[in-house]
Amino acid sequence: MKTVSTHGIHSVIVSAVAASLFASQCSAADNRAKPLLRAHAHNDYLHDRPLLDALDNGFCSVEADIFLVEGELLVAHTRSELSEENSLENLYLEPLRKRIEQNGGRVYASGPAFTLLIDIKSDGETTYRALHHVLLQYHDIFSRVEDGHVHEKAVTAIVSGNRPHAAIAGDSPRYVGIDGRLSDLDSDQPAHLMPLISDNWRNHFKWRGDGDLPATERMKLLKIVQQTHSRNRRIRFWATPDKPAVWKALDEAGVDLINTDNLPGLGTFLRETL
């Protein structure tokens, strides 16, 4: 009979424990990365690892502010924070393409479409033209509309901020949609041109997350969501207090994208409600 040394047994035990720990870590990572349709990373580029922190928390929507500087699309909140290293391509487009290639054509393997909200901070017309040129080079990962037909890919781009409506609407193929406002609730623009309605929470609601959402404001919120959905659009509010009570109210009302700067907090909240 073949004997096994105590050293060999010890090695087997250590290997088994290591494999178990690795499996546990992978399981935890998979759980964190479960796609959360309503999670939107506001000013995502301000996090330690732009895009990557959001993906690790399962977010399906991220926001990047851009400036056109000497022909380059740079990501920052203000001009004083601009850096040549932080281009839209470096921080978002290239990492997204690599991840999509690794995941069989999706940001999350077999997952939903991903939203890249691009907030134009510089001149709308010239910046959009530069953006359109860049997105053409990533046609393999971005949804497009051509001759009125939607061709869905892994990522849907939506332009916010300085939005040159006519220029965007006139393009075919078109690689972006327009982020509307509450004043656009009854717009007859097709949903593929204006797929999202966003607005400042503080301009329309007084509740800041303390106590219960007042009944009148709850009804107002439900009506806004209903009107938005009746046009096949999604709804988002910015400047919402980053509090679980607010996340809960938005989630229960059917708000499609819940805005946050607290990625782990909202991620945990949404996973617990699934």
Buried (B, 14 or more C-beta within 10 A) or exposed (E): EEEEEEEEEEEEEEEEEEEEEEEEEEEEEEEBBBBBBBBBBBBBBBBEEBBBBBBBBBBBBBBBBBBBBEEBBBBBBEEEBBEEEBBBBBBBBEBBBEBBEEBEEBBBBEBEBBBBBBBBBBEBEBBBBBBBEBBEEBEEBBBBBEEEEBEEBBBBBBBBBBBBBEBBBEBEBBBBBBBBBBEBBEBEBBEBBBBBBBBEBBEEBEBEBEEEBEEEBBEBBEEBBEBBEEBEBBBBBBEBBBBBBBBBBBBEBBBBBBBBEBBEBBBBBBBEEE
